[in-house]
Amino acid sequence: MSRMRVDQELCILCGQCVEACPFNGVELRADTIEFTDSCRLCRVCIKACPVNAIWLEKAEPVDTVDKGQYKGVLVFAEQRQGRVQPVTYELIGKGLELAGELGEEVVVFLAGSNAASEADALLYYGVDRVYLYDHPALERFRIEPYTALMVDLVNQIKPNIILMGATPVGRSLAPRVAARLRTGLTADCTFLDVKPNGDLVQTRPAFGGDVMAQIITPRHRPQMATVRHKVMPMAEKVSKPHGEVVSCNVDERLLRSGIEILGFKPYQAVSSITDAEVIIAAGRGIGKPDGLDLLGELAALLGGVVGVTRPLVEQGWADYTRQIGMSGRTVRPKLYIACGISGAIQHVAGMRGSDVIFAINTDPAAPIFDAAHYGLVGDLYEIVPAMIDALKKGGGADAVFQTG
Ligand SMILES: Cc1cc2nc3c(=O)[nH]c(=O)nc-3n(C[C@H](O)[C@H](O)[C@H](O)COP(=O)(O)OP(=O)(O)OC[C@H]3O[C@@H](n4cnc5c(N)ncnc54)[C@H](O)[C@@H]3O)c2cc1C
């Protein structure tokens, strides 16, 4: 591991490195300078030292695994109440693409109870193998058994890449699996690619979305990434699956859990903006909370739901579950109507995959028009009521766009 070093003979104990360090990673002791665990190797202290007493001792990079042993893509199939969740098919789609570039296989881990039919259904998405762990104790997601079984499978089949949804389940499971396997994990990826040598290039927003960071895990295997729902397209269904379901023996020792379930309340499906086909999105341009009622009326007529930008959540006008963007939900509806939204990168990151984006904004220079397929420059309080009128009179969406 690289570390900061000090030549204690050159050091004049002036404390300038301590002052300069942004992480409180340097301490001035009685007659020495010491680096603490907070040091981030940022090298600010090197520049601050007036006598050049500090330097960075770089560790030689070493491969900790034989990368050649690791092949293929393993997708974690998330099931809820016995149904495989849509994010799984999106991961399979990306997995097939990555594995195709390397000429390798895509396999799936599925744990559940009476899950054979779901395992068979997964084959229709073109995967090579579904490893099925079928046991009453696996009916619902339980972190310890799921982690133990997944790690056990990974140790047996040695995949090069593991993909999981960035859902509450995936976000809980992925770090535990990564820690047990002592490998890297990149959360919330928005794009994935693979180099010819098998290194996964994991792209995700960083520094508040100002930068798209590309992260690789060059010295560890497997490489693990979580991906948000709706960021990637689903795998196409195939008419004749070629894969097979492998029924795995569930070792009772791996089902042990220190967590006792005292009760269980079934998940109540609520209409989520993530699954909506039409979204009318409100931005700060609505100016007042009542504006949401107007947009709600338009949404109801188009069979859609209302989403919002972050400022509306911050002002308490809407619930966080309605927020679209980098720190909210990612959506991919067929139609996205942005009303009074400027088009900040953090918002666009959550809706740019929509099939058709239609923007209404008074400012012709608003960046939302760069993301939109269609746009109207004007006041939403004139345009939206006109759309509502047109829909009420009949004529559907065509009438609405003629109105514009
Ligand atoms: C780390 C981080 C994460 C973030 N995550 C998110 C996120 O997940 N989602 C998100 O949305 N934001 C997020 N943001 C905030 C983001 O940067 C923007 O501040 C936010 O998206 C702006 O929201 P807005 O477009 O509603 O408001 P504004 O930028 O204020 O835009 C309002 C727009 O309305 C137009 N307008 C005004 N009146 C009317 C009218 N009568 N008719 C039509 N148009 C009108 C204006 O011309 C303007 O373009 C994040 C920021 C940070 C730093």
The ligand as a Gaussian input file, in Angstrom:
#p B3LYP/6-31G(d) Opt

LIG

0 1
 C      -25.719000      16.305000      -5.630000
 C      -26.951000      16.869000      -6.287000
 C      -27.966000      15.997000      -6.620000
 C      -29.115000      16.500000      -7.236000
 N      -30.094000      15.632000      -7.569000
 C      -31.178000      16.092000      -8.228000
 C      -32.204000      15.192000      -8.628000
 O      -32.167000      13.982000      -8.375000
 N      -33.250000      15.702000      -9.291000
 C      -33.365000      17.040000      -9.592000
 O      -34.353000      17.431000     -10.215000
 N      -32.414000      17.900000      -9.194000
 C      -31.346000      17.461000      -8.507000
 N      -30.412000      18.345000      -8.101000
 C      -30.705000      19.800000      -8.261000
 C      -30.373000      20.297000      -9.646000
 O      -29.020000      20.691000      -9.684000
 C      -31.224000      21.531000      -9.993000
 O      -31.060000      22.508000      -9.016000
 C      -32.719000      21.208000     -10.119000
 O      -32.933000      20.111000     -10.971000
 C      -33.426000      22.417000     -10.684000
 O      -34.799000      22.183000     -10.629000
 P      -35.811000      22.966000     -11.554000
 O      -35.461000      22.742000     -12.983000
 O      -37.169000      22.582000     -11.084000
 O      -35.609000      24.485000     -11.123000
 P      -34.907000      25.672000     -11.854000
 O      -33.532000      25.324000     -12.237000
 O      -35.087000      26.857000     -10.968000
 O      -35.716000      25.889000     -13.211000
 C      -37.016000      26.398000     -13.270000
 C      -37.336000      26.580000     -14.754000
 O      -38.700000      26.947000     -14.889000
 C      -38.819000      27.880000     -15.949000
 N      -40.074000      28.609000     -15.715000
 C      -40.344000      29.534000     -14.772000
 N      -41.635000      29.905000     -14.828000
 C      -42.202000      29.179000     -15.830000
 C      -43.510000      29.121000     -16.373000
 N      -44.529000      29.835000     -15.857000
 N      -43.734000      28.288000     -17.409000
 C      -42.727000      27.534000     -17.938000
 N      -41.466000      27.570000     -17.465000
 C      -41.203000      28.367000     -16.415000
 C      -37.573000      28.719000     -15.847000
 O      -37.267000      29.334000     -17.079000
 C      -36.528000      27.678000     -15.431000
 O      -35.860000      27.155000     -16.556000
 C      -29.250000      17.884000      -7.497000
 C      -28.213000      18.735000      -7.158000
 C      -27.093000      18.247000      -6.560000
 C      -25.977000      19.190000      -6.210000

